[in-house]
Amino acid sequence: MTANPWVRPYVLTGGRTRGRRHLLVHTVVSGAGYDAAFAERLLPEARALYERAHAAAESVAELSAHCGVSLGVTRVLLADMAAGDRVVIAAEGASPYDPHVLERVIDGLRQLA
């Protein structure tokens, strides 16, 4: 799903540029119990992020790319969902220099080459 090009990002975030939590691009997000009634009330862009996060744990950047939602909007929407216990944010103290993160980056670069 790709975000609607006619909807401005500030409409999707209520004018906010930051969520309640600052999410890094490599922060891993996963589902916390799917709620179909909640999903139906979401805007299409937020619904796509919510459903994708429940399908598999992915980074903020991956969710943004797969759902066609800008990174800034993705961060705000996911932070809101995390505050409402709709998604789970991986441990915030995780180092960006974690060997597993670096291996995923290297694998992604190899796929691009």
MDTraj code that builds the backbone (N, CA, C; nanometers):
import mdtraj as md
import numpy as np

residues = "MET THR ALA ASN PRO TRP VAL ARG PRO TYR VAL LEU THR GLY GLY ARG THR ARG GLY ARG ARG HIS LEU LEU VAL HIS THR VAL VAL SER GLY ALA GLY TYR ASP ALA ALA PHE ALA GLU ARG LEU LEU PRO GLU ALA ARG ALA LEU TYR GLU ARG ALA HIS ALA ALA ALA GLU SER VAL ALA GLU LEU SER ALA HIS CYS GLY VAL SER LEU GLY VAL THR ARG VAL LEU LEU ALA ASP MET ALA ALA GLY ASP ARG VAL VAL ILE ALA ALA GLU GLY ALA SER PRO TYR ASP PRO HIS VAL LEU GLU ARG VAL ILE ASP GLY LEU ARG GLN LEU ALA".split()
xyz = np.array([
    [0.0842, -0.1176, 0.0000],
    [0.0000, 0.0000, 0.0000],
    [0.0883, 0.1233, 0.0000],
    [0.0538, 0.2207, -0.0787],
    [0.1265, 0.3466, -0.0848],
    [0.0379, 0.4568, -0.0309],
    [0.0990, 0.5496, 0.0422],
    [0.0236, 0.6602, 0.0994],
    [-0.0393, 0.7444, -0.0113],
    [-0.1534, 0.7998, 0.0187],
    [-0.2231, 0.8864, -0.0757],
    [-0.1426, 1.0144, -0.0955],
    [-0.0997, 1.0468, -0.2197],
    [-0.0161, 1.1646, -0.2420],
    [-0.0895, 1.2957, -0.2179],
    [-0.2213, 1.2930, -0.2101],
    [-0.2984, 1.4156, -0.1908],
    [-0.3152, 1.4497, -0.0436],
    [-0.2836, 1.3567, 0.0450],
    [-0.2959, 1.3826, 0.1884],
    [-0.1620, 1.4327, 0.2401],
    [-0.1615, 1.5526, 0.2977],
    [-0.0394, 1.6118, 0.3489],
    [0.0033, 1.5421, 0.4781],
    [0.1333, 1.5274, 0.5005],
    [0.1806, 1.4579, 0.6215],
    [0.1273, 1.5166, 0.7515],
    [0.1116, 1.6487, 0.7593],
    [0.0647, 1.7065, 0.8853],
    [-0.0799, 1.6674, 0.9158],
    [-0.1553, 1.6289, 0.8153],
    [-0.2916, 1.5817, 0.8383],
    [-0.2876, 1.4455, 0.9077],
    [-0.1950, 1.3611, 0.8654],
    [-0.1842, 1.2260, 0.9215],
    [-0.1360, 1.2267, 1.0657],
    [-0.0577, 1.3292, 1.1026],
    [0.0007, 1.3335, 1.2368],
    [-0.0632, 1.4380, 1.3262],
    [-0.1665, 1.5038, 1.2786],
    [-0.2294, 1.6086, 1.3577],
    [-0.1386, 1.7292, 1.3759],
    [-0.0503, 1.7525, 1.2799],
    [0.0400, 1.8663, 1.2853],
    [0.1673, 1.8422, 1.3640],
    [0.1811, 1.7243, 1.4220],
    [0.2995, 1.6941, 1.5034],
    [0.4132, 1.6415, 1.4175],
    [0.5347, 1.6755, 1.4574],
    [0.6530, 1.6249, 1.3874],
    [0.7277, 1.5221, 1.4710],
    [0.6886, 1.5074, 1.5961],
    [0.7510, 1.4093, 1.6844],
    [0.6426, 1.3345, 1.7607],
    [0.6686, 1.2066, 1.7812],
    [0.5772, 1.1266, 1.8601],
    [0.6105, 1.1399, 2.0075],
    [0.5396, 1.0669, 2.0882],
    [0.5636, 1.0696, 2.2330],
    [0.6982, 1.0084, 2.2677],
    [0.7467, 0.9243, 2.1803],
    [0.8789, 0.8623, 2.1953],
    [0.9540, 0.8855, 2.0657],
    [1.0844, 0.9045, 2.0777],
    [1.1654, 0.9214, 1.9570],
    [1.2096, 0.7834, 1.9108],
    [1.1673, 0.7455, 1.7928],
    [1.2024, 0.6146, 1.7382],
    [1.3133, 0.6303, 1.6351],
    [1.4173, 0.5502, 1.6489],
    [1.5260, 0.5492, 1.5522],
    [1.4860, 0.4632, 1.4336],
    [1.5520, 0.4814, 1.3202],
    [1.5147, 0.4067, 1.1998],
    [1.5339, 0.2567, 1.2170],
    [1.6273, 0.2158, 1.3032],
    [1.6529, 0.0729, 1.3204],
    [1.5761, 0.0124, 1.4378],
    [1.4921, 0.0923, 1.5049],
    [1.4111, 0.0412, 1.6148],
    [1.3138, -0.0630, 1.5618],
    [1.3088, -0.1770, 1.6273],
    [1.2220, -0.2868, 1.5832],
    [1.0853, -0.2744, 1.6500],
    [0.9809, -0.2880, 1.5684],
    [0.8428, -0.2757, 1.6143],
    [0.7702, -0.4051, 1.5808],
    [0.6861, -0.4515, 1.6733],
    [0.6066, -0.5722, 1.6481],
    [0.4666, -0.5519, 1.7035],
    [0.3781, -0.6440, 1.6711],
    [0.2390, -0.6349, 1.7144],
    [0.2212, -0.6740, 1.8587],
    [0.1110, -0.6243, 1.9186],
    [0.0813, -0.6537, 2.0590],
    [-0.0630, -0.6999, 2.0743],
    [-0.1054, -0.7898, 1.9898],
    [-0.2441, -0.8367, 1.9949],
    [-0.3294, -0.7567, 1.8987],
    [-0.3632, -0.8168, 1.7888],
    [-0.4367, -0.7475, 1.6822],
    [-0.5793, -0.7183, 1.7245],
    [-0.6248, -0.5966, 1.7001],
    [-0.7606, -0.5527, 1.7311],
    [-0.8242, -0.5018, 1.6014],
    [-0.9112, -0.5814, 1.5428],
    [-0.9728, -0.5462, 1.4148],
    [-1.0573, -0.4196, 1.4250],
    [-1.1279, -0.4016, 1.5351],
    [-1.2109, -0.2815, 1.5518],
    [-1.1225, -0.1566, 1.5562],
    [-1.0091, -0.1647, 1.6230],
    [-0.9157, -0.0520, 1.6266],
    [-0.8616, -0.0238, 1.4867],
    [-0.8240, -0.1288, 1.4142],
    [-0.7681, -0.1131, 1.2798],
    [-0.8676, -0.0438, 1.1864],
    [-0.9954, -0.0746, 1.1993],
    [-1.0970, -0.0142, 1.1129],
    [-1.1099, 0.1365, 1.1341],
    [-1.0781, 0.1836, 1.2551],
    [-1.0918, 0.3268, 1.2855],
    [-0.9711, 0.4084, 1.2394],
    [-0.8635, 0.3420, 1.1994],
    [-0.7414, 0.4121, 1.1596],
    [-0.7495, 0.4638, 1.0166],
    [-0.6744, 0.5710, 0.9897],
    [-0.6571, 0.6166, 0.8524],
    [-0.5831, 0.5074, 0.7759],
    [-0.5974, 0.5010, 0.6449],
    [-0.5352, 0.3924, 0.5683],
    [-0.3837, 0.3781, 0.5916],
    [-0.3131, 0.4892, 0.6032],
    [-0.1678, 0.4829, 0.6232],
    [-0.1341, 0.4223, 0.7594],
    [-0.2049, 0.4646, 0.8624],
    [-0.1828, 0.4102, 0.9964],
    [-0.2246, 0.2633, 1.0021],
    [-0.3330, 0.2291, 0.9338],
    [-0.3794, 0.0908, 0.9311],
    [-0.2752, -0.0003, 0.8648],
    [-0.2158, 0.0481, 0.7564],
    [-0.1130, -0.0318, 0.6882],
    [0.0050, -0.0581, 0.7810],
    [0.0488, 0.0425, 0.8556],
    [0.1591, 0.0249, 0.9506],
    [0.1199, -0.0722, 1.0616],
    [-0.0002, -0.0552, 1.1147],
    [-0.0492, -0.1402, 1.2228],
    [-0.0556, -0.2869, 1.1798],
    [-0.1129, -0.3098, 1.0631],
    [-0.1265, -0.4472, 1.0146],
    [0.0087, -0.5086, 0.9797],
    [0.0976, -0.4309, 0.9215],
    [0.2312, -0.4825, 0.8855],
    [0.3107, -0.5167, 1.0115],
    [0.3006, -0.4327, 1.1147],
    [0.3722, -0.4594, 1.2401],
    [0.3207, -0.5871, 1.3062],
    [0.1942, -0.6190, 1.2843],
    [0.1387, -0.7413, 1.3414],
    [0.1726, -0.8643, 1.2583],
    [0.2092, -0.8443, 1.1341],
    [0.2461, -0.9577, 1.0482],
    [0.3847, -1.0094, 1.0831],
    [0.4778, -0.9180, 1.1141],
    [0.6149, -0.9572, 1.1476],
    [0.6857, -0.8388, 1.2116],
    [0.7807, -0.8678, 1.2977],
    [0.8608, -0.7620, 1.3592],
    [0.9541, -0.7030, 1.2535],
    [0.9485, -0.5704, 1.2386],
    [1.0325, -0.5011, 1.1412],
    [1.0794, -0.3694, 1.2002],
    [1.1835, -0.3149, 1.1398],
    [1.2334, -0.1851, 1.1840],
    [1.1392, -0.0738, 1.1371],
    [1.1539, 0.0425, 1.1987],
    [1.0743, 0.1585, 1.1594],
    [1.0966, 0.1889, 1.0116],
    [1.2210, 0.1820, 0.9669],
    [1.2531, 0.2104, 0.8267],
    [1.1873, 0.1096, 0.7330],
    [1.1885, -0.0168, 0.7702],
    [1.1259, -0.1198, 0.6863],
    [0.9750, -0.0991, 0.6779],
    [0.9130, -0.0695, 0.7912],
    [0.7688, -0.0449, 0.7910],
    [0.7356, 0.0752, 0.7035],
    [0.8142, 0.1800, 0.7157],
    [0.7943, 0.2999, 0.6353],
    [0.8016, 0.2684, 0.4858],
    [0.9051, 0.1962, 0.4472],
    [0.9259, 0.1642, 0.3058],
    [0.8172, 0.0717, 0.2516],
    [0.7852, -0.0333, 0.3254],
    [0.6860, -0.1298, 0.2773],
    [0.5462, -0.0698, 0.2671],
    [0.5138, 0.0237, 0.3560],
    [0.3795, 0.0817, 0.3572],
    [0.3696, 0.2092, 0.2747],
    [0.4826, 0.2601, 0.2257],
    [0.4801, 0.3812, 0.1446],
    [0.4449, 0.5057, 0.2234],
    [0.4782, 0.5059, 0.3513],
    [0.4502, 0.6199, 0.4386],
    [0.5843, 0.6848, 0.4719],
    [0.5914, 0.8183, 0.4682],
    [0.7183, 0.8858, 0.4947],
    [0.7713, 0.8483, 0.6331],
    [0.9023, 0.8532, 0.6476],
    [0.9663, 0.8116, 0.7716],
    [0.9200, 0.8957, 0.8900],
    [0.9084, 1.0260, 0.8716],
    [0.8642, 1.1126, 0.9804],
    [0.7238, 1.0794, 1.0277],
    [0.6335, 1.0579, 0.9337],
    [0.4957, 1.0215, 0.9676],
    [0.4933, 0.8841, 1.0330],
    [0.5715, 0.7915, 0.9821],
    [0.5781, 0.6565, 1.0399],
    [0.6207, 0.6629, 1.1854],
    [0.7227, 0.7420, 1.2152],
    [0.7704, 0.7545, 1.3536],
    [0.6600, 0.8057, 1.4463],
    [0.5882, 0.9084, 1.4031],
    [0.4834, 0.9664, 1.4873],
    [0.3698, 0.8661, 1.5077],
    [0.3241, 0.8031, 1.4006],
    [0.2110, 0.7097, 1.4106],
    [0.2461, 0.5876, 1.4957],
    [0.3667, 0.5335, 1.4777],
    [0.4069, 0.4174, 1.5576],
    [0.4254, 0.4538, 1.7043],
    [0.4792, 0.5730, 1.7309],
    [0.4950, 0.6170, 1.8699],
    [0.3583, 0.6300, 1.9373],
    [0.2603, 0.6816, 1.8642],
    [0.1241, 0.6917, 1.9180],
    [0.0667, 0.5541, 1.9469],
    [0.0866, 0.4609, 1.8539],
    [0.0352, 0.3249, 1.8744],
    [0.1045, 0.2566, 1.9916],
    [0.2335, 0.2821, 2.0077],
    [0.3072, 0.2235, 2.1200],
    [0.2566, 0.2808, 2.2520],
    [0.2258, 0.4091, 2.2544],
    [0.1740, 0.4721, 2.3762],
    [0.0389, 0.4121, 2.4157],
    [-0.0369, 0.3679, 2.3176],
    [-0.1660, 0.3039, 2.3429],
    [-0.1563, 0.1531, 2.3557],
    [-0.0353, 0.1015, 2.3661],
    [-0.0110, -0.0434, 2.3777],
    [-0.0670, -0.1230, 2.2606],
    [-0.0656, -0.0633, 2.1422],
    [-0.1123, -0.1321, 2.0216],
    [0.0013, -0.2023, 1.9487],
    [0.1242, -0.1512, 1.9655],
    [0.2440, -0.2150, 1.9113],
    [0.3508, -0.2154, 2.0206],
    [0.4500, -0.3018, 2.0017],
    [0.5583, -0.3147, 2.0989],
    [0.6865, -0.2624, 2.0363],
    [0.7548, -0.1762, 2.1097],
    [0.8827, -0.1217, 2.0663],
    [0.9925, -0.2033, 2.1337],
    [1.0915, -0.2468, 2.0549],
    [1.2023, -0.3242, 2.1105],
    [1.2768, -0.2412, 2.2137],
    [1.3577, -0.3059, 2.2940],
    [1.4343, -0.2386, 2.3989],
    [1.5041, -0.1146, 2.3448],
    [1.4784, -0.0019, 2.4107],
    [1.5327, 0.1240, 2.3627],
    [1.6820, 0.1382, 2.3873],
    [1.7345, 0.0636, 2.4809],
    [1.8762, 0.0753, 2.5120],
    [1.9656, 0.0014, 2.4143],
    [1.9073, -0.0619, 2.3148],
    [1.9861, -0.1388, 2.2186],
    [2.0791, -0.0461, 2.1412],
    [2.2015, -0.0856, 2.1303],
    [2.3020, -0.0050, 2.0623],
    [2.2854, -0.0139, 1.9111],
    [2.3044, 0.0991, 1.8408],
    [2.3006, 0.0921, 1.6947],
    [2.4200, 0.0148, 1.6396],
    [2.5151, -0.0162, 1.7260],
    [2.6332, -0.0907, 1.6853],
    [2.6220, -0.2382, 1.7221],
    [2.5019, -0.2801, 1.7535],
    [2.4752, -0.4196, 1.7836],
    [2.5138, -0.5039, 1.6624],
    [2.5857, -0.6130, 1.6820],
    [2.6283, -0.6952, 1.5679],
    [2.5127, -0.7434, 1.4802],
    [2.3985, -0.7728, 1.5400],
    [2.2842, -0.8192, 1.4610],
    [2.2315, -0.7085, 1.3702],
    [2.2299, -0.5856, 1.4207],
    [2.1850, -0.4720, 1.3390],
    [2.2824, -0.4510, 1.2243],
    [2.4105, -0.4549, 1.2542],
    [2.5116, -0.4354, 1.1502],
    [2.5048, -0.5456, 1.0448],
    [2.4803, -0.6689, 1.0862],
    [2.4666, -0.7788, 0.9903],
    [2.3465, -0.7560, 0.8988],
    [2.2358, -0.7065, 0.9543],
    [2.1168, -0.6797, 0.8723],
    [2.1445, -0.5680, 0.7721],
    [2.2193, -0.4669, 0.8156],
    [2.2543, -0.3577, 0.7243],
    [2.3417, -0.4093, 0.6111],
    [2.4417, -0.4901, 0.6442],
    [2.5319, -0.5464, 0.5429],
    [2.4534, -0.6348, 0.4460],
    [2.3639, -0.7175, 0.4986],
    [2.2823, -0.8037, 0.4121],
    [2.1959, -0.7196, 0.3182],
    [2.1387, -0.6123, 0.3708],
    [2.0560, -0.5251, 0.2874],
    [2.1376, -0.4581, 0.1774],
    [2.2579, -0.4163, 0.2103],
    [2.3456, -0.3538, 0.1099],
    [2.3857, -0.4537, 0.0028],
    [2.4095, -0.5768, 0.0428],
    [2.4449, -0.6804, -0.0551],
    [2.3292, -0.7072, -0.1512],
    [2.2082, -0.7017, -0.0987],
    [2.0904, -0.7239, -0.1841],
    [2.0747, -0.6113, -0.2855],
    [2.1160, -0.4922, -0.2483],
    [2.1062, -0.3793, -0.3402],
    [2.2121, -0.3843, -0.4491],
    [2.3263, -0.4464, -0.4191],
    [2.4380, -0.4492, -0.5139],
    [2.4120, -0.5439, -0.6285],
])
top = md.Topology()
chain = top.add_chain()
for i, resn in enumerate(residues, 1):
    res = top.add_residue(resn, chain, resSeq=i)
    for name in ("N", "CA", "C"):
        top.add_atom(name, md.element.get_by_symbol(name[0]), res)
traj = md.Trajectory(xyz[None], top)
